[in-house]
Amino acid sequence: MLDVRQIAREIIDREGGFVNDPDDPGGATKYGVTIETARRVGLDKDGDGDVDVSDLRALSREDAVRVFMEYYFQRPGIARLPEVLQASVFDMYVNAGANAVKILQRLLGQMGHRVDVDGAIGAQTVAASQAAAAAAPDHLADAYGIARRNYYFRLADQRPASRKYARSRSGGKGGWIKRAEVFISPRYHMSAAEFHKRVAAWD
C-alpha cells in the first residue's frame, strides 16, 4: 500500500520553498501551495483575519502535507485509481490541478476506453483506469508519465514565458521534464539529443 504522506513529502521536495515568479500563473507559491490555494483553504497563519503572502511564507512543510493529502489526494478521489497511477497523478494534481485527471482521461480514450474529459475522477474514469491497468499493468504508469511530459512540452510550445520550466538555462531538461520523468521508467527517458531536437523550434 502506498504511503501517501511520504509521497506528499516527496512532492514538497520537488516543489521547493517560497517563490514568487512573475512568469508563473500560479503566483506566489511555497512548497507547491499557491496563494490562491492558501486563501481557498483558509491558511491564516498569523491570525490577522486574511490570507496573504506573509501567511504563505509562514507555511510549514507539515501544513503543506496536510493541504496536499486533503485537497489534492482525498477530495479529488485519487485513491480510487489503480495504485500504479496514484503517485504520478497525485504529483501532477499538485502541479496542474484537474489537468492531471484530464491527461489521464485523454490517455484512456487513446487506449480505447470511453471516458469524458472533464477533470473529475468519477465511476467512468475509475472503471476505465482499472481496465487499462489490468490490460497493461507494466506500461500504464509509463504511458501516463509520457503523457505528462508531452503536456509540459505543449504548454511551453504555446507560452514562451513557460519554456524556462521545461528547459534549463544550460539548454538541458528543465524542472518540468525532470519531474515527469521521475515517474517514467529510465528506458523511456529522453536522451539529450532527443530533448534538444524536441525543443529546437524554441530558439
Protein Blocks (a to p, Z undefined) as FASTA:
>chain_A
ZZfklmmmmmmmmnopadddfklmnlpaeehiafklmmmnopafnonopacfklmmmpcf
klmmmmmmmmmmmmnommmpcfklmmmmmmmmmmnommlmmmmmmmmmmnopacddehpa
cfklmmmmmmmmmmmmmlmmmmmmmmmmmmmmmmmmmmmmlmmmmpcfkopacfklmmmm
mmgcfklpccfklmmmmmmmmZZ
